[in-house]
Amino acid sequence: MDPGKVVRLISLPEGSPVLIASNLKETAAETRAWLVEYGMDHLKYELYYPGMTVDLRRFQAVVVAGMPHFAPTQLGEVSIIDIGEKLIDPLTVVEIHGQLGLATSLPKKILESKARISGSAFSQLCKHLRTILNAVDEAVVAVDSNNRVIVFNSRAERLFNIDSSKVVWTDAAITLPELRLGNTLRAGTSSFHECVSIGGKRMYSDKILLTSGQTVLGAVAIIRKIYKVENTGFNNVVKSQNSSTARYRFCNIVGRDLAFRSVVKRAVKFARSAPPDMAILITGESGTGKELLASSIHNLSDRKLGPFIPVNLATLPESLASSELFGYEDGAFTGSKKGGQAGLFEQAQHGTLFLDEIEAATIEIQTKLLRVLEERKIRRLGGLRQVDLDVRIIAASNEDLLTLVHEGKFRHDLYFRLNVLRLHIPPLRERKEDIPLLVEHFLKEFGRDVCVDHAVLSVFREYDWPGNVRELRNVLQYASVVSDGKYITLYDLPPWFGRFEVDKARIETGKATRIEPLETLLQEFNLREVLELLRKLSRCKRGVGRREILKNMNDVNTSEYRIRRLLKFLEDFGYVRIGKTRQGTTITSVGIKALTYLEHIPILEDAQHPAWYGTSDVGPQKGTY
């Protein structure tokens, strides 16, 4: 018995006319009785044996049982289904389920018992298999080894808005080209979580190769919706307006670098196999795409229908961190909302909480996080009741947490609790072979029909990209807007681009000059933050401490941690000088020049600076790192 051929029969539409051919009328009748007995009673069978004449145009298929030479000649477009010897056992049924990706407990029990069961039981099982095909929430499409459609369930009919009778036995490359199942057959390998567009709808599909030993029998596509989850409308600590919806999937990830692809493959395994009580730690420099990876993990896991809540701990003021994360009861503190408020952990119930810049958490918050990870419970501020949590924690850091542990700035027990399932995203400078791919993708995303000049690509390959993929995206976004022709040239690069300043009079010589890397600064911090801090320093003749700077920056929503990081950036670029002990920070002459330059850059609304505002690794722009 050939399981693949049984699948083809089972998947034929109800009432389809099928011709059964054999050497004798009695043998053909026996085959019909056998098919009906084993559950394939949804078809209209007619018998054929030598000496008969028949109009083959009326039939969907011709069935033979190991004797194809007795089928009518001149079949035309009618296919022969040779089911082989009329013998069926538990392994055949298990293989049928497995090939369709519809494993159930029933085949497992059959396999464990290793016993044959009666024809009536198999009849029920085959009917059960047909029911599964039409009851599953996914569209199921299968093709044979010649890329002809053999399975097209009711969900697929609704998705493609076409009746199965018009699709079955047709060439999938013609009737269903968007599925590209022919590529799966030619590649000889399965693929998972691919994004496809069907009727203007964004979907994703798993394409499974069907084999028997070394023989390719066909392929199955299982197509699923990209689910949307309603926005909870939580405050601006959450990183985006649609914060409860994970925006990215693995199909958004672009890159061929071997080390990078290895990280992605490991992330896929974590998404599918990791228990929900095991945290995942993602490390990497700013702009490498940590939230993109976290979002993709969420969308591939069994939590994909739950909320995805990202929060940047560096933007949480110390005084509000506990209430934002864990919530509070009515009257817990002055100014609390009537009735209390659920924290981010509760809002992420049955989903994923993404804690970005985990290194910014205070020791007090770290202690509470450790308790949550161990007990899987939280208690709101001012409350007595403990709430059971069903939340996956994904943490991210752009610093070396182990170094912070040795410096006493990060709890060692929390570090070891987080550092079980770890993913490190390499910086762009270590995977420069991906730059052309990323350039091509971003230009398509921007909808700009332009190409990049070879000189620009050479500059991109030489540059170290301290802002990583986010910096590349922003440079291209600027250049694609200002470019007048069909090519982006050195003239079109932004004036603050990190390493090269275009000298228009010297382009023919191929020379360029270095300038201060203002682009890196603006990739990491809000322009308003940088301006406000430099202005404060420029007005002071003496050194100023971090707390005093924070106290006087009333117009900017920031934290002491971000001020410390910003000052470190400015010191590295030579814009400020940080004194020892209580000497404070002063602005340098180079910093004065930078301030003068930045004063002439218009401050747009926050939504127009998606990559700069309040976060180091997330913005509302499409992310394809």
Phi, psi and omega in degrees: 000128179265110182302323181298322180288325176298318178302319180298319179292315182300325186275356177296143181301152179305132177081007180296134177284128182230135179261128177257119184250139177204181182282333181228156177298320181296320180293319178296319179295323178296319178296318178299314180299322180294318180296318179294319181300323184265023166099356181264056184260013181270359184253157176261108185265142169230150186262150176217139175211164185306137179102347180272157170244141185209146177270099186293343183294343181279348192252147175282327183198162173245125182257132173231155181246074177082006181227066184295339182289349177268002177287155179300150176277169179053058182289335183067234182271359181282131183270149173264131174248105179266103184280357180078197180296146183281066181226128181224137179222178184304323182297325178298315181294318178300318181293323178300312178299315183296320181297327179274359182065030184240044184300132178233175181290335183297308177300327180296316179295321178299315183296320181294324181284335180053038181234145175286150179237168189289163179300322181296323178294319178294326177301314178295323181294318179294320175297321178299320180295318177296320179298318179301314182305321184267352183257340182296154184279358180250153172283131180242122178231130178232149177233158175273188184294344177262013179066027174267138184290126178240343177228131178208092190281178186295326178294323176294323177301317181289322182294314183270353180057049180210143180285144183299329181297338179269355184247317184301134181078002176271166178284117183298332179295336181263313185275330182228060186294332183294339181281335177052043179291335175300326177296322178296318179296317182290322181287334180069029181211152178279160176218152187227150172060044176270137177278135177224156177246120182233115181060034181081002180258136176278122180230172169224152188225151168254129179245117188249126178282132178262123182226158171225101189069237178264002184265130176276120181267333183161203181208152179237135172250127175249115190251130184235159177284153167268105188284146175247141179244136183301143178288136181277345178071028179290170189288182191285003172294325175290141199286336182217162184297326177259050193292336182276000177251123176287117189275338190249152176227169181298336178289348176277352186272126182244132177158141179246353181305134187298316180296319180294315179295328177297319177297316181297317179297320179294323178296322177298318178296318178299317183298321186274329192243337187290133175299147184295339181276000177262122180285158177241134179247124178247124178242157181157159181293165178298137177088004181276345177105042183290320178289326175304315181290318179298317179297320179295319177300315179300315185288343177263348183275175178283005177258011188299336179275350178272175181287153172240111185248107176265140177218137177263111184294338179291339181267357181274116173301143184303323184289341183249354188302313183297315182292325179291319183282316189253351179081178180208158178267168179301128178078016182295328179201166180298128180093359180288151181290146176294130182091353180080185182207139176287141177274181183296325178299315180292324179293336180268010182307133182067015179225220185228135173250120182257112181260097181275151182051054181300335181294343181279350181293138177291165178301323179297314179293322178301319179297317179293321178297319179299318180296320179297317181296326182278319187262341184057037177220153172226162174226127181295155175298132180079006182247167179246335185282134175267138181252124176291137182251138170235075187225133171273133178257123171242117180255154180219150180211143173253015176237166178279103184295326181295322176297318178295327176297314180295331179274359179078016182261352180219134183296130182293325181291325176291322179300312182289335176289324181278329191272041177267303177256099188244141176230126177247119181272122180291147178291163183296329181295342178264359177220054185292343177295343179275351184301312179301322178296316180293320178301312180299317182295313183296321179296324175294319179298320180285348181071027182256125180273069181227159175244166181254129180297149181300326179297322178293317178298324177296317177297317180299322181288330180281333185286148183271350176051065177298335176270002176058214189294327178298320178296316178300316180299315183291322177298315180293323180297316177297310185296323181291335179280317185276345181293133181264338184252203179269358181234142170271121182247179177300332177299331189271353180291146182298148184296337180266007184308131195317313191247330187239136172248126184288125174255098189301331181284347185240016182298320182298332181277350179075020182260152176215158184243152181275145172227171177297139185283070179295330181301318180300318181298315183283342173288329188265329187228155176295136179304323180296321178299312183298312181299314184297318181293314180296323178297315180300316181293323182292338181270354183252132178276339180250171178291148183238135179278164183298316183296322179292321177299313181298320181297326185266358179262064185289336184275355185237128177277101183214186181222166180297326179298315180293324177298317179298317179293319180297318178297323179295318176299312183297324178293318179299327180273355179084014182276333179225164176236120181264118182281168179276157179044249187257018182287338178078190184244138177233155179273145180262173178296324176295322178295324176298318179295319179297320178298317179300319179293315183292334179299336183268358176270122181295138176272110180275173174297154184304323182295339180271357175241059188301326185271353184257336197272114165065009181205149182260351186219009184219143173207165181286357179289160175296133183251121176226086184260000000 
